Amino acid sequence: MSATESSRHAANESSSLLDQFALVAETCAIGAAYIVTSAGLITFNKFLMQQDRFPHAVHLTMAHMAVTFVLSLSLYFVAPRLYPSMAKATCEWTTLVKYIAPLGFLFALSLYASNQAYAYSSVAFLQFCKEGNIAIVFAMSCCLGLQNFSWMKTAVLSVVVIGCSLCANGEINFVLVGFLLQIFSQVCECSKNLIGEIVMSGAGMKLDVLTFVLFQAPCSLAPLLVAGAYEWEPAVGRDFMQMWPYLLANASIAFFLNILIALTIKRLSALAFVIIGLVKDSVIVASSALIFHDPIAQQQKIGFVIIMAGIAMWSRLKMREASSARRERAPLISRKQPEVKV
């Protein structure tokens, strides 16, 4: 190997190392921001829902949607390039609203029930319940024909369900109302996500996340305004005047989290996103015990480990499934490419 080739090879290796370091640094930065923001928002919601602060779930959810709408609109005017599908959305806004309105209503119900559950149950317990979303989505997807049923998937999800059952049975301060509110919230959230997948692909509107959030926020805010007016009482106004700086900060964090979720999905690999999700869940449970002193039984700790193992196996299964699908499509794509005549 000549001196020129040797120096070129060394430069390529150095560039490759720098690229790998930059990728790791970006993953750590985005992942840390996502974990801290998500765990912080959940803890913040629990803090606000205390009886001596702002125990009004409808109005807290209404504040989230109002601030999200205002900040989304402001961000669009400041940086419209972040909304690449906005032009298409505005041209077909009547069709878009017809599809997004029911999604917004389900999203509002999900947020309301989730926030209301904080008044009855601990953050750790509610987080244990949320891990069951994977099983809920799979069951709904099979019923709608979006997923193919397999005994392997059922076996893996059974591990998650067993872990969730151990956590629920081990809850020291179990409150049925909080549990039912959380399950209702999860069903609404999963339904919203599945209907959104069906409707958005069927309508041919491949919106970017920020554009979707901008249109969804007012559709969620509208039913919340009606519910907020119906449940209005003098205590709401009094508590709002006392806590409005906290409410504004809380709602701003909720909007920032939506942006971070979009950035995380766009910039990181599927494996990195799964790992970050597992770390986030662990941080939320730990912060619940440290900040709010929520008691966590030994049975719940065992159940949580089982849940994390089940989610890791499920994620691995889905990534293998996606990899197999890509390999099957590759020959079809190559056969469809036209021949170049010379």
Beta strands, then each sheet from edge to edge (+ up, - down):
end
